[in-house]
Amino acid sequence: MKNSFIISVFLFGILVQGQEKPMIQQEEIARIESVLASDKMEGRAIFTPGIDSASVFIENEFKKMNLPFFKELKNYRQEFVAQGKAANNVIGMLPGKSKPDEYVIFSAHYDHLGMKKNGEDKVFNGANDDASGTTAVIALAKYLKELNQNERTIIFVAFTGEEVGGFGSKYFSENMDAKKVVAMFNIEMIGTDSKWGKNSAYITGFEKSDFGTILQQNLKGSNFNFYPDPYPKQQLFYRSDNARLAALGVPAHTISTSKMDSEPNYHKLSDEVSSLDLANMTEIIKSIAISAQSIINGQDTPSRIK
């Protein structure tokens, strides 16, 4: 009886530990991705009911986590006017424990191309571009909230209007003190394998700061690798939502796997959930979480971009 009791206590301890340790699970990634890239979202074009539905979904995910609102906002919407119409980013945050005035940003854009007027398939679902990145931001928010080890303040933001000129990131950057931003992890199209295969991704502007070097160092001993952007002629560093803060000196980089010279579903109706490798996407999100730890906990500070 005594030995049985000791064994039971030991097993219970293992179970409790297992429950306490946060996890990023493929089932959850699939759930979020499938909603964001569903036909109900009507392609998430800015200024449409579809993107409003996507905004509400992201807001509800943040609400379920009980994320605090960003700065003076009364809810998760950062509202602004673009082209004479109302638009909004979706933002949540985790206050830093010892360095609350130093910010680490995780971002993606949740808008896409919308719908075509006719045809059997009318919806540009944007599963990879960029429901995959938005899914990552939501999953990372949940994971890091449960981990509860951030010394620096973490900001989670889903931008609108990237596809039509970067309106969301422009407004966000104009209302952010760039000097307080230590790093920006912008996540764009991570749903397909990179040119190096699984367990790999690239970082735009890799050579412009030591951001990527820090991330790779934190993954030492794993089978995951971050590489410099292999498509320099595409000027990807300047084409996504990281560019606004990078221009202000922030080590703001985009993490992606998209094969920009041969991505068959890019900006096409075929960019659907069925075209994604959700298992590999889950591993990428896990690797981003691990690689970010020393920046989040205040140990590492990436060099500024000139």
N, C-alpha and C positions, 0 to 999 in steps of 0.2 A: 504493500500500500504506500509506504514511504517513497519507494523508488518511482512508483507510478505517479505520485503527486509531484515529485521533482521534475519528471519528464514532462508532465502536463504544463507546469509553470514555465519550463524552458520553451516548449512549443508555443505557448501563449505569448511569451515574450517575443519570439521570432515573428509571430503573426502581427502583433502590435507594431513592431518595428517596420514590418512590410507595409502596413497600412499608413504609417506616418510618413514614409518616404514618398514624395510626389513622383509621379511617372507621366511620361508623354506616351500615350498609347495609340496604336494605329486605328482602333475602333473610333476613338474620339476625333482623330484627324479626319477620318472618312465621314463622320457625322457632320462636322462643320463644313468641310469642303462641299459635300453633297447639297447642303442647303444653299450656300453662297452661289454655287454654279448651277442651280436648278433652273428650269424653264420659268418657274414662278417669279424669279428675279428679273426676267425679261432683258437680260444682258447688261443690267446695271449701268446704263448710260446716264451721265449727269443730267440733272433737271427732269428726271422721269420718275413715275411711281415705282419702277423697278429698283432704282437706287435708294429710294426712300425705304423700301422694304428691307433692303440689305442693311441700311443704317440701323433700322429698328432691331434687326437680328443681332448685329454686333453690340449694340447698346445693351440688349438683354443678356448677352453672354457676359459682358462686363458687370452688369447688375447682379447676376447669379454669383459672381466671384466677390461681390461687395467691394469692388475697386473704388477708391476715392475719386472724386471729380478733379479735373485739372485746374489748378490755380483758382481763379475767381468764378469759373463756370458753375452753373446751377444744375447741370446735368452733363451727359457725356457728349453733347453736340457742341462743336466749335463752329458757330454759324457765321457766314459772311456772304457778300454779294459778288457774283462774277457774271460778267456780260449782262448786267442788269437783272439777274435772277438769283434767288436764294439758293445757297449750297451749304453743305456742312461736312467737316471732318468728324471722326468719332475718336474721342480721347479718354483714356483712363490712366491712373498713375499709382505707383507705390512709393510713399515717402521714404527717403533714405534715413537710416538709423543714426549714423554719425556724420554724414556728409549730405544733408538734405538739399543744399544749394548747388550740388554737382549732379548733372543729369546724364542719364544714359537712355537713348531713344531706340525703341524697336518699332519699325514702321513698314507699311505696305500700302498700296492703293487698292481701294475696293471698287472703283468704277471700271467699266469696260465699254464695249462698242454699241451695246443695245441690240436692236433688231433690224432685220431687213424687211422690206415691205411685202414681199411675196415669196412663194416657194414652200415646200413641205416642211423644211427646217428653217425657221426664221430667226432663232435666238443665237446670238453670239454669246455662248455661256461663259467664256473666259475662265475656264477651270484652272488653267495654268497661269493665265495673265488676267488678274493677279489674285484670283481666289486662293491660290496656293500660298502666296505670301501673307494674305489676310488671315488665312487659317493658322499659319505659323505664329502670327502676332497674338491671336486669341489663345492658342495653346501655350505659348510662352508666358503670357500673362497669368494663366491659371497655374502653371508650374512654378513660376517665380513667386507668386503670392503664397502658395503653399510652402515653398522652400523657406521663405521668410529670412533670408540672409543678406539682403541688399543694404549695404552701407550708403550707397548713393541712391538718389531718387531715380526711379525707372518710369519712363513715359511710354505708353503704348498708344500708337496713333494709326488709324486707318484714314488715308487721304482720299479725297474725291478729286476729280478733274485731271488726273494725270494724263489721260489719253487725249485731252484737248488743250494741253498747255501747262499742266502742273499748277492749276489754280489753288488746290488745297495746300500743297507744300509751300507755295509762295506765301499764302496768308499765314500759315503756321510759323514760317521762318521769320516773317516780318514782326510777329508778336512773341518772339522768343529771344531771350538774351543769349546770343551765340557763345559768349564767353563762359557761360555756365554749363554748356553742353560738352561733356567729356568725349562722347562717342555716339555715333548713329549707325545702327544695324538696319539698313533698308533691305527688305526681302522681296525679291521680284522673280517670279517664275522658277520655282524649285520642284515642280511636279514631274519632270522628266529627267532621265539620266543625263549627266554631263558628257562631254567628249571623252572623258577619262573613264566613264562607266559609273558604277554605283559607288556610294560612300565618298563622294567628291563634289566639290562646288568651286566656283571661282569668285573672286572679290574684285570689283571694279576699282580702278585707281590704286591698286595694291602698292605701287611704288611711291605713292604720294605721302604715305605715313607708315608707321610701324604697326598699325591696326591689325593687318593680316598676319604679321609675324607673331604678335601676341596671341592671336586666336590659334594659330597652328601650334605654338608652344604649349598651350593649354590642352591640346589634343595629343600630346606626345604619348606614345604607347598605344594609341588607338589605331584603327585601320582607316580613319577618315582623314582626308587631305583637302586643304584649301589651296587653290592655285591662283596666280595672277590671271587677270582677264585675258583670254586667248584671242579676243576679237578687237584689238586696239583700233582698227580702222572704223569700227562701228561707233566709236566715241560713246560707249555705254555709260561711262562715268558721268557724262554731262546730260544724259537723256532720261534719268529717272529722278525720283523725289529726293534723293540724297544731295543733288547738285546745289540746291538753294543754300543749305547750311554749309556745304563744302566751300562754297564761294566766300563764306564768312570765316573760314579757317577751321571749321569743325572737321575732325576726322570722321567724315560721313561717307560711308561706302555701301554699295549694293552687293548683296550676296545672291548669286543666281546659278542655275545649271543649264539655262537655255542655250541650245546650240544655234546661235544666231545666223550661222551660215547654212543651216540645214534643218531648222525646226519646222516640221511639216504642218503643224496646226496653228502656228503663230498668226493671230488676227484672222482666223478662219472659223467657220461654223463648227468645224470638227474639234475645236478646243473644248472637249467635254471631259467629265470625270473619268469616263472609260478609257481615255487616252493617257491617264496618269499612272505612275508607279507609286502607289500610296505607301507601300512598305519602305521604299527608299526615301520618299519624302519625309516619313516619320523619323528615319535615322538622321536626315539632314537637320531637322528641327531639334532633335536631341543634341546633335553636335554643336549647333549654334548655342544652345543653352549651356553646355559644358564649356565651350570656348570663351563664353562671355563672363565666366565667373570671376576671374581676377580683375576685370574692369568694373563689374557690378559691386564687388566687395571692397573696392578702393585700393587694391594692391598695385594695379597697373593703370597708367594713364597714357593713352596713345599720343604720339606727337601730332602737333597741329599741321594742317595743310597750308602751304604757302600760296 
